[in-house]
Structures are given as C-alpha cells and as structure tokens.
Amino acid sequence: MESTRQHLIELLQENEQCYISGQELSTKLHISRTAVWKHMKELEKDGYVIDAKPRKGYKITSAPNKMSQNTLQWGLQTEWLGKSIVHKPTIASTQTLAKQLAATGAEHGTIVIADEQTAGRGRMQRTWHSRKGEGIWMSLILRPEILPNKAPQITLLVATVIAEVLSNFNVKPLIKWPNDILINDKKVSGILTEMQAEQDQIEFMVIGIGLNVNQSKDMFPADLKPIATSLKIQSGQKLDPIVMTQQILMKFEDVYEKYISHGFDVLKGNWLKYGYKLGEKVYIQTAKRQWYGVIEGIEPDGALRIKNDDGSVETLYSAEIKW
C-alpha cells in the first residue's frame, strides 16, 4: 500500500500542471481504476485538494500544510531516504519506535517522524522538550556497510548536514561535539545515535534528530530558556517544518552517499567550518578524570583532538565537555 501511494504521489507531481487520466494511473500503478479513486479519497482525507474531471482525470490543486507521510513524500527528491515513512501525530519517542522497527527488519532509509513526543530524549537519557507543531522530531533507520568503530562519524555527518541546512536561514550554526547544534551559544538541535552491531558488522543504526523550529521564547520551560533556542527566534521568521524536513533528508542522502564512497575525510572540512570553540580551552570530564584542554579539531575517525596544558595531545571518543 505504501509503495503504491508513494508511486501515485510521484506521478501526480510529474503531472502537476496538467490532468492525468484514471486509466493512465491505473496502468502505471497496476491497480484498478476503483483503487485509484480510493487512493485519491485517502489523499483528500489528508487535506489535498484534488480536481477530478470526467474524460480528463485528476490534478492536485492544493497540498495541505500538515505533517503526514503523504505531505513529506510530496516534493521529497531522494533515491532511497524516506521512501518508507512512519508518521505519528503523537508518540512517546520516535527513537523507541524506530529501534523496534529496525529490529524487525525495517528497510534502510526508513523515517519515523511525529508531530509531538511525550517522552523525547537525548544523550544520557536527558529529556527533549518536543511539543506539537514546534519542531522536527524524527529518527532515521540506517544500515550502513561500515565497521562499528566508524559509527561516531555518522553523528558528525548528521551534525554537518543540519548546520548546512540551518545556515540557509540567515543564522550561524555551530556544532558542539559530538551531537549538538548551537546558535548564539544556545541549543537549537540535538542528535542521538544508537546502534545494534556485532564485532565486525552494523546491523542497524537509528539516528534521532530533534530540531527546534517555531518556538517563541515564552514556549520553553523556565529551566530551558537560558540554554535553548529555536530557528524562529534566531532568524525572525516562521518556517515550514515539512519543507525543512525535506531539505534535511535530501541533503543527508547526498552527503551520506559521498561518505560511503569516499570516507569521512571528504566531510571533515565541513565539520571544522562549523566546529564550536575550536582553539579554545574547555573543561573536560570523563568517568575517570576531569581537566582543562584546548580543542584542536577532530581526528579522521571523528574523535575530538585535545591539547593539554603540558603540551600532550590526546583524542576523546566519549566525554562531557563543560562549554
């Protein structure tokens, strides 16, 4: 059913300026004309305005602005990412559902997205404030053919993608290693990467993305107001989460393909362009020690490169940085 609906949307898009007959749709979709009509009725329930004329066929005259599988796939120019989309009006966590789907065989490139999360979370089980209509809350299911020790590179890749998309909106995003996007020292987006793997093979990765889009200052809880922001606050304009989601997905597919073909080295420069507090001293905390060091950059494998006060250099794969 999903693949048929997706193909129908693609055909309607290709013929957006003209009518396409029910017979032509029936032939190309390999379904009856009655089934075509039923699919059109489902699109109308979703808010599409369809002009249907005898002897001419169907034409979409208006698309809804609400988030759904159909509206996300309408205009999404990707080869594999988002061909399967699971949309929920309300969900505890897109990450939880995506992991369940991945464990039961969901295909590479599947998207789980929600209007609202009631138990959204980030790293270290921190909660993520994700109310309806205020942002993008989604998880991507990936099955990359890379070694498990390279998985952290995917987090950095996602961070560069989000930073590049946000930079189109007259703001200056920066990437706080390993998984946050900041604008003017306030968090606008977070990334949560989880993985199921064996020693030499990744079974699946689930990449959770939370992006604050249309919140105003008074929408954040008191404890988040000093540290959180939204794209609307920073850019001064209200934005369309559907369009933004599509931009992120299309950019991600392009960058991901380059990464798979050429490795992280081709993307490292992009990360450094957006790196937060490069060349500055920060407080570092791991399970075993705490100290001050200067951020020098990232290693080819995505680890953070730190120069200590004694001149020694070390790499960090996991740490809490007190910025």
HUGI-V438734 format. One record per backbone hydrogen bond with DSSP energy under -0.5 kcal/mol. NH is the residue of the N-H (numbers start at 1). CO is the residue of the C=O. If there is no record, write none. Layout:
nh & co
NH & CO
NH & CO
//
This chain:
nh & co
5 & 1
6 & 2
7 & 3
8 & 4
9 & 5
10 & 6
11 & 7
12 & 8
13 & 9
14 & 10
15 & 11
16 & 13
18 & 15
20 & 58
25 & 21
26 & 22
27 & 23
28 & 24
29 & 25
30 & 26
31 & 26
36 & 32
37 & 33
38 & 34
39 & 35
40 & 36
41 & 37
42 & 38
43 & 39
44 & 40
45 & 41
46 & 42
47 & 44
48 & 43
49 & 62
50 & 48
51 & 59
52 & 50
53 & 51
53 & 57
56 & 53
57 & 53
58 & 20
59 & 51
61 & 49
61 & 59
62 & 49
72 & 68
73 & 69
74 & 70
75 & 73
76 & 73
77 & 75
78 & 76
82 & 109
83 & 80
86 & 111
87 & 85
88 & 113
91 & 116
97 & 93
98 & 94
99 & 95
100 & 96
101 & 97
102 & 98
103 & 99
104 & 100
104 & 101
105 & 102
106 & 101
109 & 141
110 & 107
111 & 84
112 & 139
113 & 86
114 & 137
115 & 88
116 & 89
117 & 130
118 & 91
119 & 92
122 & 126
125 & 122
126 & 123
128 & 120
130 & 128
133 & 115
134 & 131
136 & 211
137 & 114
137 & 135
138 & 136
138 & 209
139 & 112
140 & 207
141 & 110
142 & 140
142 & 205
146 & 144
150 & 147
151 & 148
153 & 150
154 & 150
154 & 151
155 & 151
156 & 152
157 & 153
158 & 154
159 & 155
160 & 156
161 & 157
162 & 158
163 & 159
164 & 160
165 & 161
166 & 162
167 & 163
168 & 165
169 & 166
170 & 167
173 & 171
174 & 182
175 & 274
176 & 174
176 & 180
177 & 175
179 & 176
180 & 176
181 & 189
182 & 174
183 & 186
184 & 172
186 & 183
187 & 227
188 & 181
189 & 181
190 & 210
191 & 179
192 & 208
194 & 192
194 & 206
196 & 204
198 & 201
201 & 198
202 & 146
203 & 196
203 & 201
204 & 196
205 & 142
206 & 194
207 & 140
208 & 192
208 & 206
209 & 138
210 & 190
211 & 136
212 & 188
213 & 134
213 & 211
214 & 134
215 & 134
219 & 216
220 & 217
224 & 221
225 & 221
226 & 222
227 & 224
228 & 224
229 & 187
231 & 212
232 & 213
234 & 230
235 & 231
236 & 232
241 & 239
244 & 240
245 & 241
246 & 242
247 & 243
248 & 244
249 & 245
250 & 246
251 & 247
252 & 248
253 & 249
254 & 250
255 & 251
256 & 252
257 & 253
258 & 254
259 & 255
260 & 256
261 & 257
262 & 258
263 & 259
266 & 263
267 & 264
268 & 264
269 & 265
270 & 267
271 & 267
272 & 268
273 & 269
274 & 270
274 & 271
275 & 271
276 & 175
278 & 275
279 & 295
280 & 277
282 & 293
283 & 322
284 & 291
285 & 320
286 & 289
291 & 284
293 & 282
294 & 307
295 & 280
296 & 294
296 & 305
297 & 305
299 & 303
302 & 299
304 & 316
305 & 297
306 & 304
306 & 314
307 & 294
308 & 306
308 & 312
309 & 292
311 & 308
314 & 306
316 & 304
320 & 285
321 & 319
322 & 283
322 & 320
323 & 321
//
